[in-house]
């Protein structure tokens, strides 16, 4: 566990037995704790053990702050509510119905992950509607003894929000600031289907920068400073990927499988120029490149045709 500021730290969920893929932030309040993006059900045992080492149990959790409802960020939430029904769950209003009834979410995710659904994410239980605190953006919520400003930050997902603790100047940004881990030498765009919207993403970046944060806390993975430089690197890499996607879409000699394979190859080679081969493998676990092709190609097809 690593301290971010007084009363704020985070744990590595050790997803699929690997370090620095999913981080859960912990806000320590006078009456208990709050969790930001508690992760999937497959990491529940590890989450429980790490909280126990700090002297907490699930009964000490007062709030869960969800940046968006993707299973790597929020899949365990229903299981936590089953254990402690008193938890309040903050989530964007578009995501809230899918937390209460995850059936459509699971069908959508199943199309993407197929037979990997169970091993990756585990059981996804519904969250009681009475526990949900839907957000639109613009609110201030109280969690972990702090007041957090909320912004609606779509682009990666249409149900994405970010949270800002002005006292510590930490912005909890989910996937809006991309994936950055290990040496921190590369900021990878997470662009899976179906919600990728680069215009909305740019507007979300502007909202986060308007907070003037000192630190970005990424669910994948952890805290980073030099905020404007970080976002510039994310923008540069997104533009580079978009150029590859548009070139491959224009190549009528290729079928879809060939285009995807070529994108993955080019993106991985760029990643390996920036980080070690081992780090590149862990990046690809945090955000699969074939899924990023699918999201970006879907986005660009709508604009090319």
LOBAZA-580703 format. One record per residue (C-alpha): residue in three letters; x, y, z; chain; residue number from 1. Coordinates in pm, 1 decimal, padded with zeros to 6 digits. Layout:
N
+------+----------+----------+----------+-----+-----+
! type !        x !        y !        z ! mol ! seq !
+------+----------+----------+----------+-----+-----+
!  ALA !        X !        Y !        Z !   A ! NUM !
...
+------+----------+----------+----------+-----+-----+
% end
This chain:
305
+------+----------+----------+----------+-----+-----+
! type !        x !        y !        z ! mol ! seq !
+------+----------+----------+----------+-----+-----+
!  UNK !  00000.0 !  00000.0 !  00000.0 !   A !   1 !
!  UNK !  00125.3 !  00343.6 ! -00090.5 !   A !   2 !
!  UNK !  00025.7 !  00675.4 !  00067.4 !   A !   3 !
!  UNK ! -00094.8 !  00946.2 ! -00172.5 !   A !   4 !
!  UNK ! -00175.2 !  01211.6 !  00086.6 !   A !   5 !
!  UNK ! -00282.5 !  01223.0 !  00447.9 !   A !   6 !
!  UNK ! -00579.5 !  00987.6 !  00472.4 !   A !   7 !
!  UNK ! -00552.9 !  00859.9 !  00112.8 !   A !   8 !
!  UNK ! -00372.4 !  00550.1 ! -00007.7 !   A !   9 !
!  UNK ! -00428.2 !  00266.0 ! -00252.6 !   A !  10 !
!  UNK ! -00379.9 ! -00104.4 ! -00297.2 !   A !  11 !
!  UNK ! -00272.5 ! -00319.7 ! -00587.5 !   A !  12 !
!  UNK ! -00546.7 ! -00576.1 ! -00649.5 !   A !  13 !
!  UNK ! -00294.3 ! -00816.6 ! -00803.8 !   A !  14 !
!  UNK ! -00530.0 ! -00887.7 ! -01092.7 !   A !  15 !
!  UNK ! -00468.1 ! -01228.4 ! -01257.2 !   A !  16 !
!  UNK ! -00173.5 ! -01259.2 ! -01020.7 !   A !  17 !
!  UNK !  00009.7 ! -00968.2 ! -01182.3 !   A !  18 !
!  UNK !  00118.9 ! -00636.6 ! -01024.4 !   A !  19 !
!  UNK !  00020.8 ! -00285.9 ! -01128.3 !   A !  20 !
!  UNK ! -00284.4 ! -00362.8 ! -01340.8 !   A !  21 !
!  UNK ! -00578.5 ! -00253.8 ! -01120.2 !   A !  22 !
!  UNK ! -00551.6 ! -00008.9 ! -00829.4 !   A !  23 !
!  UNK ! -00822.1 !  00069.2 ! -00575.2 !   A !  24 !
!  UNK ! -00793.2 !  00400.2 ! -00391.8 !   A !  25 !
!  UNK ! -00888.0 !  00419.8 ! -00024.0 !   A !  26 !
!  UNK ! -01015.2 !  00734.1 !  00147.0 !   A !  27 !
!  UNK ! -00987.2 !  00714.1 !  00524.8 !   A !  28 !
!  UNK ! -01256.3 !  00902.8 !  00716.1 !   A !  29 !
!  UNK ! -01335.9 !  00937.5 !  01085.1 !   A !  30 !
!  UNK ! -01621.5 !  00687.0 !  01059.6 !   A !  31 !
!  UNK ! -01482.3 !  00441.1 !  00807.0 !   A !  32 !
!  UNK ! -01336.5 !  00418.6 !  00459.5 !   A !  33 !
!  UNK ! -01442.4 !  00478.8 !  00098.7 !   A !  34 !
!  UNK ! -01318.1 !  00286.5 ! -00204.6 !   A !  35 !
!  UNK ! -01265.8 !  00425.8 ! -00554.5 !   A !  36 !
!  UNK ! -01312.8 !  00155.9 ! -00822.7 !   A !  37 !
!  UNK ! -01309.2 ! -00160.4 ! -00607.5 !   A !  38 !
!  UNK ! -01231.2 ! -00386.9 ! -00905.8 !   A !  39 !
!  UNK ! -01370.4 ! -00724.2 ! -01020.9 !   A !  40 !
!  UNK ! -01499.1 ! -01010.1 ! -00808.3 !   A !  41 !
!  UNK ! -01193.5 ! -01219.8 ! -00892.7 !   A !  42 !
!  UNK ! -00983.9 ! -00990.2 ! -00673.5 !   A !  43 !
!  UNK ! -01224.5 ! -00979.3 ! -00376.7 !   A !  44 !
!  UNK ! -01015.1 ! -01213.4 ! -00160.6 !   A !  45 !
!  UNK ! -00707.3 ! -00999.6 ! -00219.1 !   A !  46 !
!  UNK ! -00899.8 ! -00676.7 ! -00153.2 !   A !  47 !
!  UNK ! -01033.3 ! -00814.8 !  00171.8 !   A !  48 !
!  UNK ! -00689.0 ! -00931.9 !  00282.9 !   A !  49 !
!  UNK ! -00520.3 ! -00600.1 !  00202.3 !   A !  50 !
!  UNK ! -00786.5 ! -00403.2 !  00388.2 !   A !  51 !
!  UNK ! -00746.5 ! -00642.4 !  00680.7 !   A !  52 !
!  UNK ! -00375.9 ! -00562.7 !  00696.2 !   A !  53 !
!  UNK ! -00475.3 ! -00201.6 !  00752.6 !   A !  54 !
!  UNK ! -00715.8 ! -00298.2 !  01027.0 !   A !  55 !
!  UNK ! -01036.5 ! -00272.6 !  00823.8 !   A !  56 !
!  UNK ! -01311.6 ! -00509.3 !  00719.4 !   A !  57 !
!  UNK ! -01585.0 ! -00468.7 !  00460.5 !   A !  58 !
!  UNK ! -01812.8 ! -00349.4 !  00739.0 !   A !  59 !
!  UNK ! -01593.4 ! -00038.2 !  00761.9 !   A !  60 !
!  UNK ! -01667.4 !  00060.6 !  00401.1 !   A !  61 !
!  UNK ! -01910.3 !  00352.9 !  00392.9 !   A !  62 !
!  UNK ! -01903.5 !  00457.1 !  00025.5 !   A !  63 !
!  UNK ! -01793.2 !  00317.9 ! -00308.7 !   A !  64 !
!  UNK ! -01706.7 !  00569.2 ! -00579.5 !   A !  65 !
!  UNK ! -01736.8 !  00420.9 ! -00928.7 !   A !  66 !
!  UNK ! -01572.9 !  00603.5 ! -01219.4 !   A !  67 !
!  UNK ! -01753.9 !  00377.9 ! -01469.2 !   A !  68 !
!  UNK ! -01923.5 !  00041.7 ! -01468.3 !   A !  69 !
!  UNK ! -01675.8 ! -00166.2 ! -01669.1 !   A !  70 !
!  UNK ! -01616.0 ! -00492.9 ! -01486.7 !   A !  71 !
!  UNK ! -01248.8 ! -00428.3 ! -01409.8 !   A !  72 !
!  UNK ! -01355.0 ! -00118.2 ! -01217.5 !   A !  73 !
!  UNK ! -01690.5 ! -00206.6 ! -01063.8 !   A !  74 !
!  UNK ! -01767.4 ! -00577.5 ! -01104.8 !   A !  75 !
!  UNK ! -01727.0 ! -00662.7 ! -00735.2 !   A !  76 !
!  UNK ! -01964.3 ! -00390.9 ! -00611.9 !   A !  77 !
!  UNK ! -02270.1 ! -00614.4 ! -00577.9 !   A !  78 !
!  UNK ! -02071.4 ! -00867.9 ! -00376.4 !   A !  79 !
!  UNK ! -01954.8 ! -00591.7 ! -00141.2 !   A !  80 !
!  UNK ! -02314.2 ! -00474.4 ! -00092.0 !   A !  81 !
!  UNK ! -02423.1 ! -00830.3 ! -00019.3 !   A !  82 !
!  UNK ! -02167.4 ! -00833.6 !  00261.6 !   A !  83 !
!  UNK ! -02239.1 ! -00477.2 !  00379.1 !   A !  84 !
!  UNK ! -02578.9 ! -00345.4 !  00263.9 !   A !  85 !
!  UNK ! -02515.5 ! -00006.1 !  00428.7 !   A !  86 !
!  UNK ! -02263.7 !  00101.9 !  00162.0 !   A !  87 !
!  UNK ! -02364.6 !  00392.2 ! -00063.1 !   A !  88 !
!  UNK ! -02258.0 !  00358.5 ! -00428.9 !   A !  89 !
!  UNK ! -02187.8 !  00671.0 ! -00634.9 !   A !  90 !
!  UNK ! -02210.5 !  00608.1 ! -01009.6 !   A !  91 !
!  UNK ! -02311.2 !  00799.9 ! -01321.6 !   A !  92 !
!  UNK ! -02684.5 !  00801.7 ! -01387.3 !   A !  93 !
!  UNK ! -02636.0 !  00612.5 ! -01715.3 !   A !  94 !
!  UNK ! -02451.0 !  00336.4 ! -01537.0 !   A !  95 !
!  UNK ! -02676.4 !  00310.2 ! -01231.9 !   A !  96 !
!  UNK ! -02950.7 !  00097.2 ! -01397.4 !   A !  97 !
!  UNK ! -02686.5 ! -00153.1 ! -01510.4 !   A !  98 !
!  UNK ! -02553.3 ! -00180.1 ! -01157.0 !   A !  99 !
!  UNK ! -02902.5 ! -00261.2 ! -01032.0 !   A ! 100 !
!  UNK ! -02961.1 ! -00509.0 ! -01316.1 !   A ! 101 !
!  UNK ! -02632.5 ! -00615.0 ! -01476.9 !   A ! 102 !
!  UNK ! -02789.4 ! -00854.1 ! -01730.0 !   A ! 103 !
!  UNK ! -02742.0 ! -00628.1 ! -02035.8 !   A ! 104 !
!  UNK ! -02393.4 ! -00530.1 ! -01918.5 !   A ! 105 !
!  UNK ! -02297.6 ! -00896.6 ! -01893.0 !   A ! 106 !
!  UNK ! -02433.0 ! -00976.1 ! -02238.9 !   A ! 107 !
!  UNK ! -02233.4 ! -00684.8 ! -02384.5 !   A ! 108 !
!  UNK ! -01917.3 ! -00782.8 ! -02199.2 !   A ! 109 !
!  UNK ! -01968.0 ! -01146.2 ! -02295.7 !   A ! 110 !
!  UNK ! -01952.5 ! -01054.0 ! -02663.6 !   A ! 111 !
!  UNK ! -01611.7 ! -00900.0 ! -02600.7 !   A ! 112 !
!  UNK ! -01457.2 ! -01146.7 ! -02355.1 !   A ! 113 !
!  UNK ! -01629.3 ! -01473.3 ! -02446.8 !   A ! 114 !
!  UNK ! -01506.3 ! -01770.7 ! -02243.7 !   A ! 115 !
!  UNK ! -01267.9 ! -01543.1 ! -02049.7 !   A ! 116 !
!  UNK ! -01558.9 ! -01373.9 ! -01868.1 !   A ! 117 !
!  UNK ! -01554.2 ! -01599.8 ! -01562.5 !   A ! 118 !
!  UNK ! -01177.4 ! -01629.0 ! -01513.9 !   A ! 119 !
!  UNK ! -01127.1 ! -01254.1 ! -01553.8 !   A ! 120 !
!  UNK ! -01424.2 ! -01101.9 ! -01374.3 !   A ! 121 !
!  UNK ! -01599.2 ! -01366.8 ! -01165.8 !   A ! 122 !
!  UNK ! -01955.2 ! -01330.9 ! -01041.4 !   A ! 123 !
!  UNK ! -02129.7 ! -00997.9 ! -01098.4 !   A ! 124 !
!  UNK ! -02414.9 ! -00943.7 ! -00853.4 !   A ! 125 !
!  UNK ! -02679.5 ! -00669.2 ! -00872.7 !   A ! 126 !
!  UNK ! -02653.1 ! -00367.9 ! -00645.5 !   A ! 127 !
!  UNK ! -02972.6 ! -00282.2 ! -00455.4 !   A ! 128 !
!  UNK ! -03129.7 !  00023.9 ! -00615.8 !   A ! 129 !
!  UNK ! -03167.0 !  00181.4 ! -00270.9 !   A ! 130 !
!  UNK ! -02786.9 !  00188.4 ! -00236.2 !   A ! 131 !
!  UNK ! -02724.1 !  00371.8 ! -00563.3 !   A ! 132 !
!  UNK ! -02649.1 !  00744.5 ! -00568.4 !   A ! 133 !
!  UNK ! -02679.3 !  00844.2 ! -00937.2 !   A ! 134 !
!  UNK ! -02459.4 !  01130.2 ! -01057.9 !   A ! 135 !
!  UNK ! -02488.4 !  01360.9 ! -01356.9 !   A ! 136 !
!  UNK ! -02168.1 !  01559.5 ! -01302.2 !   A ! 137 !
!  UNK ! -02131.3 !  01891.2 ! -01125.4 !   A ! 138 !
!  UNK ! -02215.1 !  01757.8 ! -00781.1 !   A ! 139 !
!  UNK ! -02006.0 !  01759.7 ! -00465.7 !   A ! 140 !
!  UNK ! -02023.2 !  01434.7 ! -00270.4 !   A ! 141 !
!  UNK ! -01898.1 !  01345.2 !  00075.5 !   A ! 142 !
!  UNK ! -01690.7 !  01029.4 !  00109.7 !   A ! 143 !
!  UNK ! -01409.1 !  00920.4 !  00337.8 !   A ! 144 !
!  UNK ! -01439.1 !  01238.3 !  00540.5 !   A ! 145 !
!  UNK ! -01377.9 !  01449.8 !  00226.7 !   A ! 146 !
!  UNK ! -01572.7 !  01660.0 ! -00017.9 !   A ! 147 !
!  UNK ! -01517.6 !  01543.0 ! -00374.9 !   A ! 148 !
!  UNK ! -01615.9 !  01736.3 ! -00684.5 !   A ! 149 !
!  UNK ! -01772.1 !  01529.3 ! -00962.1 !   A ! 150 !
!  UNK ! -01732.5 !  01583.4 ! -01337.4 !   A ! 151 !
!  UNK ! -01897.1 !  01392.9 ! -01619.9 !   A ! 152 !
!  UNK ! -01600.9 !  01268.3 ! -01826.3 !   A ! 153 !
!  UNK ! -01713.5 !  01052.8 ! -02121.0 !   A ! 154 !
!  UNK ! -01495.7 !  00951.3 ! -02413.3 !   A ! 155 !
!  UNK ! -01376.4 !  00613.0 ! -02291.9 !   A ! 156 !
!  UNK ! -01727.4 !  00530.0 ! -02166.5 !   A ! 157 !
!  UNK ! -02057.0 !  00717.1 ! -02186.1 !   A ! 158 !
!  UNK ! -02113.4 !  00653.9 ! -01813.8 !   A ! 159 !
!  UNK ! -01776.3 !  00782.0 ! -01688.9 !   A ! 160 !
!  UNK ! -01728.0 !  01034.1 ! -01409.7 !   A ! 161 !
!  UNK ! -01414.2 !  01161.3 ! -01237.2 !   A ! 162 !
!  UNK ! -01372.7 !  01281.6 ! -00879.3 !   A ! 163 !
!  UNK ! -01152.8 !  01562.2 ! -00745.5 !   A ! 164 !
!  UNK ! -01036.6 !  01611.0 ! -00388.0 !   A ! 165 !
!  UNK ! -00941.8 !  01976.7 ! -00380.5 !   A ! 166 !
!  UNK ! -00772.7 !  01943.5 ! -00040.5 !   A ! 167 !
!  UNK ! -00509.3 !  01702.9 ! -00175.0 !   A ! 168 !
!  UNK ! -00544.6 !  01809.9 ! -00541.3 !   A ! 169 !
!  UNK ! -00583.7 !  01446.6 ! -00644.0 !   A ! 170 !
!  UNK ! -00814.2 !  01368.2 ! -00937.1 !   A ! 171 !
!  UNK ! -00947.2 !  01012.1 ! -00950.9 !   A ! 172 !
!  UNK ! -00992.9 !  00971.8 ! -01324.4 !   A ! 173 !
!  UNK ! -01061.5 !  00604.3 ! -01394.8 !   A ! 174 !
!  UNK ! -00967.3 !  00547.5 ! -01759.2 !   A ! 175 !
!  UNK ! -01003.5 !  00906.7 ! -01883.0 !   A ! 176 !
!  UNK ! -00627.3 !  00964.0 ! -01849.6 !   A ! 177 !
!  UNK ! -00537.3 !  00629.6 ! -02005.1 !   A ! 178 !
!  UNK ! -00313.7 !  00346.6 ! -01883.8 !   A ! 179 !
!  UNK !  00029.4 !  00415.1 ! -01738.9 !   A ! 180 !
!  UNK !  00226.4 !  00172.8 ! -01527.1 !   A ! 181 !
!  UNK !  00571.0 !  00045.2 ! -01435.4 !   A ! 182 !
!  UNK !  00832.1 !  00295.4 ! -01549.6 !   A ! 183 !
!  UNK !  00557.1 !  00533.6 ! -01656.7 !   A ! 184 !
!  UNK !  00729.4 !  00580.6 ! -01991.1 !   A ! 185 !
!  UNK !  00415.6 !  00529.4 ! -02199.6 !   A ! 186 !
!  UNK !  00054.2 !  00648.5 ! -02170.1 !   A ! 187 !
!  UNK ! -00165.6 !  00397.4 ! -02351.2 !   A ! 188 !
!  UNK ! -00512.5 !  00488.0 ! -02478.9 !   A ! 189 !
!  UNK ! -00781.1 !  00242.3 ! -02362.3 !   A ! 190 !
!  UNK ! -01023.5 !  00240.4 ! -02656.8 !   A ! 191 !
!  UNK ! -01248.7 ! -00068.8 ! -02638.3 !   A ! 192 !
!  UNK ! -01598.9 ! -00069.1 ! -02788.0 !   A ! 193 !
!  UNK ! -01868.8 !  00049.5 ! -02778.0 !   A ! 194 !
!  UNK ! -01848.7 !  00406.5 ! -02644.2 !   A ! 195 !
!  UNK ! -01524.8 !  00558.1 ! -02778.0 !   A ! 196 !
!  UNK ! -01578.1 !  00924.9 ! -02864.1 !   A ! 197 !
!  UNK ! -01260.3 !  01126.0 ! -02914.4 !   A ! 198 !
!  UNK ! -01435.5 !  01464.1 ! -02920.6 !   A ! 199 !
!  UNK ! -01606.0 !  01392.2 ! -02589.3 !   A ! 200 !
!  UNK ! -01275.2 !  01264.4 ! -02453.2 !   A ! 201 !
!  UNK ! -01102.5 !  01593.8 ! -02535.0 !   A ! 202 !
!  UNK ! -01377.1 !  01785.0 ! -02355.4 !   A ! 203 !
!  UNK ! -01338.8 !  01555.9 ! -02054.1 !   A ! 204 !
!  UNK ! -00964.8 !  01620.0 ! -02047.3 !   A ! 205 !
!  UNK ! -01036.5 !  01992.5 ! -02041.5 !   A ! 206 !
!  UNK ! -01270.1 !  01949.5 ! -01744.7 !   A ! 207 !
!  UNK ! -01005.2 !  01759.8 ! -01549.5 !   A ! 208 !
!  UNK ! -00736.3 !  02015.2 ! -01633.9 !   A ! 209 !
!  UNK ! -00969.0 !  02295.3 ! -01519.4 !   A ! 210 !
!  UNK ! -00942.8 !  02148.0 ! -01170.3 !   A ! 211 !
!  UNK ! -00565.0 !  02208.6 ! -01187.1 !   A ! 212 !
!  UNK ! -00485.7 !  01878.1 ! -01015.6 !   A ! 213 !
!  UNK ! -00140.9 !  01800.8 ! -00880.8 !   A ! 214 !
!  UNK ! -00191.9 !  01424.7 ! -00917.2 !   A ! 215 !
!  UNK ! -00389.3 !  01198.7 ! -01150.3 !   A ! 216 !
!  UNK ! -00492.3 !  00869.8 ! -00992.3 !   A ! 217 !
!  UNK ! -00537.8 !  00606.5 ! -01262.1 !   A ! 218 !
!  UNK ! -00715.2 !  00280.0 ! -01196.3 !   A ! 219 !
!  UNK ! -00451.3 !  00137.8 ! -01436.5 !   A ! 220 !
!  UNK ! -00227.4 !  00214.4 ! -01250.7 !   A ! 221 !
!  UNK ! -00175.2 !  00452.3 ! -00961.3 !   A ! 222 !
!  UNK ! -00068.3 !  00816.3 ! -00912.8 !   A ! 223 !
!  UNK !  00113.8 !  01035.3 ! -01163.6 !   A ! 224 !
!  UNK !  00216.7 !  01401.7 ! -01160.0 !   A ! 225 !
!  UNK !  00305.6 !  01633.8 ! -01453.1 !   A ! 226 !
!  UNK ! -00061.6 !  01631.4 ! -01542.6 !   A ! 227 !
!  UNK ! -00052.0 !  01837.9 ! -01861.2 !   A ! 228 !
!  UNK !  00241.0 !  01641.6 ! -01999.1 !   A ! 229 !
!  UNK !  00058.4 !  01319.0 ! -01917.5 !   A ! 230 !
!  UNK ! -00250.8 !  01423.7 ! -02113.1 !   A ! 231 !
!  UNK ! -00037.6 !  01545.0 ! -02402.8 !   A ! 232 !
!  UNK !  00126.6 !  01202.3 ! -02424.4 !   A ! 233 !
!  UNK ! -00215.8 !  01036.8 ! -02418.7 !   A ! 234 !
!  UNK ! -00334.1 !  01267.7 ! -02698.6 !   A ! 235 !
!  UNK ! -00022.3 !  01203.5 ! -02907.7 !   A ! 236 !
!  UNK ! -00059.2 !  00826.3 ! -02875.7 !   A ! 237 !
!  UNK ! -00432.1 !  00837.0 ! -02949.7 !   A ! 238 !
!  UNK ! -00363.0 !  01037.2 ! -03264.9 !   A ! 239 !
!  UNK ! -00090.0 !  00792.6 ! -03368.2 !   A ! 240 !
!  UNK ! -00327.6 !  00499.1 ! -03321.6 !   A ! 241 !
!  UNK ! -00598.8 !  00682.7 ! -03514.9 !   A ! 242 !
!  UNK ! -00364.2 !  00731.7 ! -03810.2 !   A ! 243 !
!  UNK ! -00292.2 !  00358.0 ! -03812.8 !   A ! 244 !
!  UNK ! -00662.9 !  00274.3 ! -03791.5 !   A ! 245 !
!  UNK ! -00761.2 !  00509.1 ! -04074.3 !   A ! 246 !
!  UNK ! -00483.8 !  00377.1 ! -04297.9 !   A ! 247 !
!  UNK ! -00586.8 !  00017.0 ! -04236.0 !   A ! 248 !
!  UNK ! -00954.7 !  00092.5 ! -04292.8 !   A ! 249 !
!  UNK ! -00865.9 !  00248.5 ! -04627.5 !   A ! 250 !
!  UNK ! -00673.8 ! -00063.5 ! -04734.4 !   A ! 251 !
!  UNK ! -00939.5 ! -00258.6 ! -04924.8 !   A ! 252 !
!  UNK ! -00700.0 ! -00550.1 ! -04980.8 !   A ! 253 !
!  UNK ! -00735.2 ! -00647.8 ! -04613.5 !   A ! 254 !
!  UNK ! -01019.4 ! -00820.0 ! -04432.5 !   A ! 255 !
!  UNK ! -01115.5 ! -00729.3 ! -04074.8 !   A ! 256 !
!  UNK ! -00898.9 ! -00994.7 ! -03912.3 !   A ! 257 !
!  UNK ! -00595.3 ! -00879.0 ! -04109.6 !   A ! 258 !
!  UNK ! -00657.3 ! -00515.5 ! -04017.9 !   A ! 259 !
!  UNK ! -00686.5 ! -00598.5 ! -03649.2 !   A ! 260 !
!  UNK ! -00372.1 ! -00809.9 ! -03652.9 !   A ! 261 !
!  UNK ! -00177.6 ! -00534.5 ! -03829.7 !   A ! 262 !
!  UNK ! -00295.7 ! -00273.6 ! -03579.6 !   A ! 263 !
!  UNK ! -00199.1 ! -00490.7 ! -03282.6 !   A ! 264 !
!  UNK !  00143.2 ! -00551.8 ! -03434.1 !   A ! 265 !
!  UNK !  00212.9 ! -00182.4 ! -03500.6 !   A ! 266 !
!  UNK !  00079.7 ! -00068.7 ! -03162.1 !   A ! 267 !
!  UNK !  00281.5 ! -00333.7 ! -02978.0 !   A ! 268 !
!  UNK !  00600.9 ! -00238.7 ! -03161.2 !   A ! 269 !
!  UNK !  00551.7 !  00125.4 ! -03059.0 !   A ! 270 !
!  UNK !  00488.0 !  00016.6 ! -02699.9 !   A ! 271 !
!  UNK !  00801.4 ! -00198.0 ! -02693.1 !   A ! 272 !
!  UNK !  01009.3 !  00095.2 ! -02813.0 !   A ! 273 !
!  UNK !  00899.9 !  00284.8 ! -02500.7 !   A ! 274 !
!  UNK !  00904.1 !  00012.6 ! -02233.0 !   A ! 275 !
!  UNK !  01056.2 ! -00328.9 ! -02170.3 !   A ! 276 !
!  UNK !  00905.2 ! -00641.3 ! -02323.3 !   A ! 277 !
!  UNK !  00781.0 ! -00747.7 ! -01978.7 !   A ! 278 !
!  UNK !  00617.8 ! -00410.0 ! -01918.0 !   A ! 279 !
!  UNK !  00459.1 ! -00419.8 ! -02263.2 !   A ! 280 !
!  UNK !  00298.6 ! -00753.3 ! -02175.8 !   A ! 281 !
!  UNK !  00151.5 ! -00606.4 ! -01855.5 !   A ! 282 !
!  UNK !  00022.4 ! -00301.1 ! -02043.6 !   A ! 283 !
!  UNK ! -00159.0 ! -00535.1 ! -02280.3 !   A ! 284 !
!  UNK ! -00321.6 ! -00708.2 ! -01982.0 !   A ! 285 !
!  UNK ! -00452.3 ! -00373.8 ! -01855.9 !   A ! 286 !
!  UNK ! -00585.2 ! -00275.2 ! -02198.8 !   A ! 287 !
!  UNK ! -00594.1 ! -00534.1 ! -02475.9 !   A ! 288 !
!  UNK ! -00481.3 ! -00399.4 ! -02811.4 !   A ! 289 !
!  UNK ! -00729.0 ! -00604.2 ! -03015.4 !   A ! 290 !
!  UNK ! -01012.6 ! -00448.1 ! -02817.0 !   A ! 291 !
!  UNK ! -00863.3 ! -00104.8 ! -02875.5 !   A ! 292 !
!  UNK ! -00867.5 ! -00172.2 ! -03250.1 !   A ! 293 !
!  UNK ! -01233.8 ! -00267.7 ! -03226.1 !   A ! 294 !
!  UNK ! -01326.7 !  00050.4 ! -03041.6 !   A ! 295 !
!  UNK ! -01124.6 !  00291.1 ! -03255.4 !   A ! 296 !
!  UNK ! -01219.1 !  00128.3 ! -03586.4 !   A ! 297 !
!  UNK ! -01585.7 !  00151.5 ! -03487.0 !   A ! 298 !
!  UNK ! -01539.0 !  00520.8 ! -03407.3 !   A ! 299 !
!  UNK ! -01357.8 !  00601.9 ! -03733.6 !   A ! 300 !
!  UNK ! -01590.7 !  00399.3 ! -03955.4 !   A ! 301 !
!  UNK ! -01875.0 !  00625.8 ! -03843.2 !   A ! 302 !
!  UNK ! -01677.6 !  00931.5 ! -03953.3 !   A ! 303 !
!  UNK ! -01523.9 !  00801.4 ! -04274.4 !   A ! 304 !
!  UNK ! -01846.6 !  00674.2 ! -04430.2 !   A ! 305 !
+------+----------+----------+----------+-----+-----+
% end
